[in-house]
Amino acid sequence: MLDVRRLRLLRELARRGTIAAVAEALAFSPSAVSQQLAVLEREAGLPLLERTGRRVRLTPAAQNLVRHAEAVLERLEQADADLAEARSGLAGVLRVGSFPTATRAIVPAALVHLARRHPGLEPRIRETDPAAVAHALRAGDLDVALVHEYDFVPAPPEPGLGTRPLYGEAMYLAAPAAPPPAATRAAPAPDGGSEQGAVLRTHQDEPWITATPGTLCHAMTVRACQAAGFTPRIRHEVDEFDTVLALVAAGQGVAVVPQLGMTGSADPAITLTRLHMERRTKVAFRSGAAAHPAVAAFTAALRACVPPDLAGTGSGG
């Protein structure tokens, strides 16, 4: 009989590529992961791994086994949801991942809403960049999380995870209120370009402020500029939008910011221009866990607390 814990290790190896990465993610030693995978090979009765330098490659049999593991783990999540439904009242810890703007703007009200209806539930918030959420959910470090995607950075399907749309928000170009010198202004593209592209090209010779590399926010700004025909000259890399806007107000550069990141947007030193872009936020969870009462209750609390000016802007993707 195949052990589901070892199947989970194989599934993580398929996603992460190295035994060391699996060990770090799941708080095992590399030798323990190797030993458990060796036991799984004996249980399976045929080779599952092929070594290629420092990495290991799954054999066709192992890749097929991973597909079965996904189905098994999803059914276990459904079983856990059924058991939770059968219990009287929600109780226990719910580990929630969230990114900073949602943590500030929506999560506190959602926690109040949730506590009124399910006082025995203990949500624990951990700020997690959406790029790291998939691994954290699959590893069991989180039970549910808020993630986002941008028009220029669509989220690829993540095996073992499910999502539900929550809201969408507009994107703005934030620039110092004083216009840049005429000599630094970019001429429109010969074909006129799009309206958004024209707005971005106006600032192509100025310094830019982006989030740190490796984040979706950083990729969004770079790709939006590249779609407009240039690569931004990045001066500052900052993840907190309040700080980004403070730098813009200080004349340190321009930036693309989402609607919920504009708590300092009333600053007269900043000019905001609406772009034809959107950031879409979703609730993410392990496949099979959508019906879990705790996950469903937290999702309902979030929906009840989405500001009215956001509720109708999502694309439902």
C-alpha positions as CSV (number, residue, x, y, z in Angstrom):
1,M,0.0,0.0,0.0
2,L,1.4,3.4,-1.0
3,D,1.9,5.9,1.9
4,V,0.1,9.2,1.3
5,R,2.9,11.1,3.2
6,R,5.4,9.8,0.7
7,L,3.2,10.6,-2.2
8,R,3.1,14.2,-0.9
9,L,6.9,14.3,-0.9
10,L,6.9,13.0,-4.5
11,R,4.3,15.6,-5.5
12,E,6.5,18.4,-4.0
13,L,9.6,17.1,-5.7
14,A,7.7,17.3,-9.0
15,R,7.0,21.0,-8.3
16,R,10.3,22.1,-6.7
17,G,12.9,20.1,-8.6
18,T,15.4,19.3,-5.9
19,I,15.3,17.2,-2.7
20,A,16.9,20.1,-0.8
21,A,14.0,22.4,-1.8
22,V,11.5,19.8,-0.7
23,A,13.3,19.4,2.6
24,E,13.4,23.1,3.3
25,A,9.8,23.6,2.4
26,L,8.5,20.7,4.6
27,A,10.9,21.0,7.5
28,F,12.7,17.7,6.8
29,S,16.4,17.0,6.4
30,P,17.4,16.2,2.8
31,S,18.5,12.7,3.9
32,A,15.1,12.1,5.4
33,V,13.4,13.1,2.2
34,S,15.7,10.8,0.2
35,Q,15.0,7.9,2.5
36,Q,11.3,8.3,2.3
37,L,11.4,8.5,-1.5
38,A,13.5,5.4,-1.6
39,V,10.9,3.6,0.5
40,L,8.2,4.8,-2.0
41,E,10.2,3.4,-4.8
42,R,10.3,0.0,-3.0
43,E,6.5,0.3,-2.4
44,A,6.0,1.1,-6.1
45,G,8.2,-1.7,-7.3
46,L,10.0,0.3,-10.0
47,P,12.3,3.3,-10.3
48,L,10.7,6.7,-9.7
49,L,13.8,9.0,-9.8
50,E,16.7,9.6,-12.2
51,R,19.6,11.8,-11.1
52,T,20.8,14.5,-13.5
53,G,23.7,16.4,-11.7
54,R,22.4,18.0,-8.5
55,R,18.7,17.6,-9.6
56,V,16.5,14.6,-9.8
57,R,14.1,13.9,-12.7
58,L,10.9,11.9,-12.3
59,T,10.5,8.9,-14.4
60,P,7.4,8.5,-16.5
61,A,6.0,6.1,-13.9
62,A,6.7,8.7,-11.2
63,Q,4.9,11.5,-13.2
64,N,1.9,9.2,-13.6
65,L,2.0,8.5,-9.8
66,V,2.1,12.3,-9.2
67,R,-1.2,12.7,-11.1
68,H,-2.7,10.0,-8.9
69,A,-1.3,11.7,-5.8
70,E,-3.0,14.9,-6.8
71,A,-6.4,13.1,-7.0
72,V,-5.8,11.3,-3.7
73,L,-4.8,14.5,-1.8
74,E,-7.8,16.3,-3.2
75,R,-10.1,13.5,-2.0
76,L,-8.5,13.7,1.4
77,E,-9.2,17.4,1.5
78,Q,-12.9,16.7,0.7
79,A,-13.0,14.1,3.4
80,D,-11.6,16.5,5.9
81,A,-14.3,19.1,4.8
82,D,-17.0,16.5,5.3
83,L,-15.8,15.7,8.8
84,A,-15.6,19.4,9.7
85,E,-19.2,19.9,8.4
86,A,-20.4,17.0,10.6
87,R,-18.9,18.7,13.8
88,S,-21.0,21.2,15.7
89,G,-19.5,24.6,15.3
90,L,-16.3,25.8,13.8
91,A,-13.3,25.8,16.0
92,G,-9.5,25.6,15.8
93,V,-6.7,27.4,13.9
94,L,-7.2,28.7,10.4
95,R,-3.8,29.7,8.8
96,V,-4.4,32.5,6.4
97,G,-1.9,34.0,3.9
98,S,-2.4,37.6,2.7
99,F,-0.5,40.4,0.9
100,P,0.0,43.8,2.6
101,T,-2.7,45.9,0.9
102,A,-5.4,43.3,1.4
103,T,-4.2,42.7,5.0
104,R,-4.6,46.4,5.7
105,A,-7.8,47.2,3.7
106,I,-10.0,44.2,3.9
107,V,-8.7,41.5,6.3
108,P,-9.3,43.3,9.6
109,A,-13.0,43.8,8.9
110,A,-13.3,40.2,7.6
111,L,-11.9,39.0,10.9
112,V,-14.4,41.0,12.9
113,H,-17.2,39.6,10.7
114,L,-15.9,36.0,11.1
115,A,-15.5,36.3,14.9
116,R,-19.2,37.3,15.3
117,R,-20.4,34.2,13.5
118,H,-17.7,31.7,14.5
119,P,-16.1,32.7,17.8
120,G,-14.4,29.3,18.1
121,L,-12.4,29.8,15.0
122,E,-8.9,31.2,15.4
123,P,-7.6,32.7,12.1
124,R,-3.9,33.4,12.1
125,I,-2.7,35.9,9.4
126,R,0.7,35.6,7.8
127,E,1.7,38.1,5.2
128,T,2.8,36.0,2.2
129,D,3.7,37.2,-1.3
130,P,1.3,35.6,-3.8
131,A,4.3,34.1,-5.7
132,A,5.0,31.9,-2.6
133,V,1.4,31.0,-1.8
134,A,1.1,27.8,-3.9
135,H,4.1,26.1,-2.2
136,A,2.8,27.2,1.3
137,L,-0.6,25.8,0.6
138,R,0.6,22.5,-0.8
139,A,3.1,22.2,2.1
140,G,0.3,22.7,4.6
141,D,1.7,25.9,6.0
142,L,-1.4,27.8,5.0
143,D,-5.1,26.7,4.8
144,V,-6.3,29.6,2.7
145,A,-4.8,32.6,1.1
146,L,-5.4,35.8,-0.8
147,V,-3.5,36.0,-4.1
148,H,-3.6,38.4,-7.0
149,E,-2.7,38.6,-10.7
150,Y,-2.3,41.4,-13.2
151,D,-3.2,41.8,-16.8
152,F,0.4,41.5,-17.8
153,V,1.2,38.8,-15.2
154,P,-1.6,36.2,-15.5
155,A,-1.5,33.5,-12.9
156,P,-0.7,30.0,-14.4
157,P,-2.8,27.1,-13.2
158,E,-1.3,25.6,-10.1
159,P,-1.8,21.8,-9.7
160,G,-3.3,20.9,-6.4
161,L,-4.9,24.3,-5.8
162,G,-8.3,25.9,-6.4
163,T,-9.3,29.6,-6.5
164,R,-12.4,31.8,-6.3
165,P,-12.5,35.4,-7.6
166,L,-12.9,38.0,-4.9
167,Y,-12.5,41.5,-6.4
168,G,-10.7,43.6,-9.0
169,E,-9.1,47.0,-8.6
170,A,-8.0,49.7,-11.0
171,M,-4.3,50.5,-11.6
172,Y,-2.8,54.0,-11.7
173,L,0.4,55.7,-12.8
174,A,1.7,57.8,-9.9
175,A,4.0,60.6,-11.0
176,P,5.3,63.8,-9.3
177,A,2.9,66.6,-9.7
178,A,5.5,68.8,-11.3
179,P,5.9,67.7,-15.0
180,P,9.3,66.5,-16.1
181,P,11.4,68.8,-18.3
182,A,10.2,68.8,-21.9
183,A,13.5,67.4,-23.1
184,T,12.9,64.2,-21.2
185,R,9.4,63.6,-22.5
186,A,9.1,60.7,-25.0
187,A,7.4,61.3,-28.3
188,P,4.4,59.1,-29.1
189,A,5.0,55.9,-31.0
190,P,4.8,56.4,-34.7
191,D,1.6,54.4,-34.9
192,G,0.0,56.4,-32.1
193,G,0.1,53.4,-29.8
194,S,-2.5,52.7,-27.2
195,E,-3.7,55.3,-24.7
196,Q,-2.1,53.4,-21.9
197,G,1.1,53.0,-23.8
198,A,1.2,56.7,-24.6
199,V,0.9,57.5,-20.9
200,L,3.7,55.2,-19.9
201,R,6.0,56.3,-22.7
202,T,5.6,59.9,-21.5
203,H,7.7,58.8,-18.5
204,Q,10.1,56.4,-20.2
205,D,13.1,58.5,-19.6
206,E,12.4,59.1,-15.9
207,P,13.5,56.8,-13.0
208,W,11.0,54.2,-12.0
209,I,10.0,52.8,-8.6
210,T,9.0,49.1,-8.6
211,A,8.5,46.3,-6.1
212,T,11.4,44.0,-5.4
213,P,12.4,41.5,-8.2
214,G,10.7,38.1,-7.9
215,T,7.3,39.6,-7.0
216,L,4.3,39.9,-9.3
217,C,4.2,43.6,-8.7
218,H,7.7,44.0,-10.1
219,A,7.0,41.9,-13.1
220,M,3.8,43.8,-13.8
221,T,5.5,47.2,-14.0
222,V,8.3,45.9,-16.2
223,R,6.0,44.0,-18.6
224,A,3.6,46.9,-18.9
225,C,6.5,49.2,-19.8
226,Q,7.9,46.7,-22.3
227,A,4.5,46.4,-23.9
228,A,4.6,50.2,-24.3
229,G,7.9,49.9,-26.1
230,F,10.6,50.5,-23.5
231,T,12.3,49.0,-20.5
232,P,12.0,51.1,-17.3
233,R,15.1,52.5,-15.7
234,I,14.6,51.3,-12.1
235,R,16.0,53.5,-9.4
236,H,14.2,52.2,-6.3
237,E,12.8,48.7,-5.4
238,V,10.2,49.0,-2.6
239,D,7.4,46.7,-1.7
240,E,5.2,48.9,0.5
241,F,3.0,51.2,-1.6
242,D,2.8,53.9,1.1
243,T,6.6,54.2,0.8
244,V,6.4,54.1,-3.0
245,L,4.0,57.0,-3.0
246,A,6.2,58.9,-0.6
247,L,9.2,58.5,-3.0
248,V,7.0,59.6,-5.9
249,A,6.0,62.7,-3.9
250,A,9.7,63.4,-3.2
251,G,10.3,63.4,-7.0
252,Q,12.3,60.2,-6.9
253,G,10.5,58.6,-9.8
254,V,7.2,57.2,-11.2
255,A,5.4,54.0,-10.3
256,V,2.3,51.9,-11.1
257,V,0.2,51.3,-8.1
258,P,-3.1,49.5,-7.4
259,Q,-6.2,51.2,-6.1
260,L,-5.9,49.7,-2.6
261,G,-2.2,50.9,-2.4
262,M,-3.1,54.5,-2.7
263,T,-3.7,55.5,0.9
264,G,-1.5,58.5,0.3
265,S,-3.2,59.4,-3.0
266,A,-4.5,62.8,-1.7
267,D,-1.0,64.1,-1.6
268,P,-1.0,67.2,-3.9
269,A,2.6,66.4,-4.8
270,I,1.4,63.3,-6.7
271,T,-0.5,63.1,-10.0
272,L,-2.5,59.9,-10.6
273,T,-3.5,58.7,-14.1
274,R,-5.9,55.8,-14.5
275,L,-4.5,53.0,-16.6
276,H,-6.4,50.3,-18.6
277,M,-5.1,47.6,-16.3
278,E,-6.5,45.7,-13.4
279,R,-5.3,43.7,-10.4
280,R,-7.6,40.8,-9.6
281,T,-7.6,39.2,-6.2
282,K,-8.7,35.7,-5.5
283,V,-9.0,33.3,-2.6
284,A,-6.8,30.3,-3.0
285,F,-6.9,26.9,-1.2
286,R,-5.9,23.3,-1.7
287,S,-8.0,21.4,-4.3
288,G,-10.9,19.8,-2.5
289,A,-11.0,22.3,0.3
290,A,-13.4,24.8,-1.2
291,A,-16.3,23.3,0.8
292,H,-14.4,23.1,4.1
293,P,-16.6,25.1,6.5
294,A,-13.7,27.1,7.8
295,V,-12.4,28.0,4.3
296,A,-16.0,28.8,3.2
297,A,-16.7,30.9,6.3
298,F,-13.5,33.0,5.8
299,T,-14.3,33.4,2.1
300,A,-17.8,34.6,2.9
301,A,-16.4,37.0,5.5
302,L,-14.0,38.5,2.9
303,R,-16.8,38.9,0.4
304,A,-18.9,40.7,2.9
305,C,-16.1,43.2,3.6
306,V,-15.0,44.1,0.1
307,P,-15.4,47.8,-0.3
308,P,-18.3,48.7,-2.7
309,D,-16.0,50.6,-5.1
310,L,-14.1,47.3,-5.6
311,A,-16.9,44.8,-5.7
312,G,-18.0,45.5,-9.2
313,T,-14.6,45.9,-10.9
314,G,-13.5,42.2,-10.9
315,S,-13.4,40.3,-14.1
316,G,-14.5,37.1,-12.4
317,G,-11.4,35.2,-13.8
